[in-house]
Amino acid sequence: MSPAFTTISQFSYVVKDIDRAIDHWAGILRVGPFFVLEHVPYDTCLFRGEVTDVDMSVAMAYSGDTQIELVCQHNNADSIFIEHLQNHGEGLQHVGARTENLDADLSFFQSKSITPVQEGLASNGTRFAYLNTDAFPGTMLELFQIPDDIARAFDYMRKAAKTWDPEIDSPRR
């Protein structure tokens, strides 16, 4: 048995100030434009098996085919993001990979004694699981299974990055 996902395509950073982080990535690292989703709604979110009420915003942009995600949690609900800030401060929290079969991937990782730390369903239909792979190489793995309209939105963001000019265009859309 092998995992269903094939490519790590996302690097996700926990930040305290999403605007400051966007300005850094766009102004210094020349990555943009960022698409900001405020107060991401969840149908279900579990942290270590318990329901949690995470209030977070995300900003996403592309560097080539790699998605850069900035996560800012607004409340103190138990989560991988708060835990990361407390233990490590701001920075790379997880890498992400799209999967067509989250259940098959979770079964594969369960056979390796790797289980979700946080998982759920976003209101946009995205299923996700953050796995406890952070002992080595030092970051968690997020697996996400997205509906077609979200895949099209990611394609739109990727295309926007190809024509974005940091000298004249806004870092946000």
HUTAZI-V150452 format. One record per residue. N is the residue number from 1. RES is the residue in one small letter. PSI is psi in whole degrees, -180 to 180 (999 if undefined). Layout:
n=(N & N)
res=(RES & RES)
psi=(PSI & PSI)
//
This chain:
n=(1 & 2 & 3 & 4 & 5 & 6 & 7 & 8 & 9 & 10 & 11 & 12 & 13 & 14 & 15 & 16 & 17 & 18 & 19 & 20 & 21 & 22 & 23 & 24 & 25 & 26 & 27 & 28 & 29 & 30 & 31 & 32 & 33 & 34 & 35 & 36 & 37 & 38 & 39 & 40 & 41 & 42 & 43 & 44 & 45 & 46 & 47 & 48 & 49 & 50 & 51 & 52 & 53 & 54 & 55 & 56 & 57 & 58 & 59 & 60 & 61 & 62 & 63 & 64 & 65 & 66 & 67 & 68 & 69 & 70 & 71 & 72 & 73 & 74 & 75 & 76 & 77 & 78 & 79 & 80 & 81 & 82 & 83 & 84 & 85 & 86 & 87 & 88 & 89 & 90 & 91 & 92 & 93 & 94 & 95 & 96 & 97 & 98 & 99 & 100 & 101 & 102 & 103 & 104 & 105 & 106 & 107 & 108 & 109 & 110 & 111 & 112 & 113 & 114 & 115 & 116 & 117 & 118 & 119 & 120 & 121 & 122 & 123 & 124 & 125 & 126 & 127 & 128 & 129 & 130 & 131 & 132 & 133 & 134 & 135 & 136 & 137 & 138 & 139 & 140 & 141 & 142 & 143 & 144 & 145 & 146 & 147 & 148 & 149 & 150 & 151 & 152 & 153 & 154 & 155 & 156 & 157 & 158 & 159 & 160 & 161 & 162 & 163 & 164 & 165 & 166 & 167 & 168 & 169 & 170 & 171 & 172 & 173)
res=(m & s & p & a & f & t & t & i & s & q & f & s & y & v & v & k & d & i & d & r & a & i & d & h & w & a & g & i & l & r & v & g & p & f & f & v & l & e & h & v & p & y & d & t & c & l & f & r & g & e & v & t & d & v & d & m & s & v & a & m & a & y & s & g & d & t & q & i & e & l & v & c & q & h & n & n & a & d & s & i & f & i & e & h & l & q & n & h & g & e & g & l & q & h & v & g & a & r & t & e & n & l & d & a & d & l & s & f & f & q & s & k & s & i & t & p & v & q & e & g & l & a & s & n & g & t & r & f & a & y & l & n & t & d & a & f & p & g & t & m & l & e & l & f & q & i & p & d & d & i & a & r & a & f & d & y & m & r & k & a & a & k & t & w & d & p & e & i & d & s & p & r & r)
psi=(136 & 160 & 154 & -28 & 156 & -27 & 128 & 121 & 3 & 140 & 123 & 130 & 133 & 129 & 157 & -29 & 104 & -35 & -42 & -40 & -41 & -46 & -39 & -52 & -41 & -45 & -37 & -48 & -7 & 36 & 131 & 179 & 156 & 137 & 120 & 130 & 110 & 136 & 65 & 123 & 141 & 143 & -40 & 138 & 121 & 135 & 119 & 41 & -4 & 143 & 135 & 153 & 71 & 129 & 108 & 157 & 152 & 151 & 132 & 140 & 170 & 144 & 101 & -127 & 6 & 125 & 131 & 124 & 132 & 126 & 128 & 113 & 133 & -18 & -178 & 21 & 145 & 131 & 167 & -28 & -47 & -43 & -43 & -46 & -42 & -39 & -29 & -14 & -166 & 153 & -171 & 121 & -38 & 161 & 152 & 152 & 132 & 141 & 150 & -12 & 83 & -40 & -41 & -42 & -43 & -36 & -44 & -50 & -33 & -37 & -17 & 11 & 31 & 121 & 162 & 141 & -38 & 139 & 164 & -160 & 120 & 156 & -18 & 3 & 0 & 124 & 142 & 155 & 129 & 122 & 151 & 55 & 13 & -8 & -38 & 125 & 17 & 8 & 154 & 163 & 126 & 132 & 133 & 137 & 115 & 148 & 165 & -38 & -31 & -38 & -41 & -38 & -41 & -41 & -41 & -44 & -42 & -44 & -38 & -36 & -30 & -27 & -1 & 132 & 109 & -17 & -27 & -22 & 151 & 147 & -8 & 147 & 999)
//
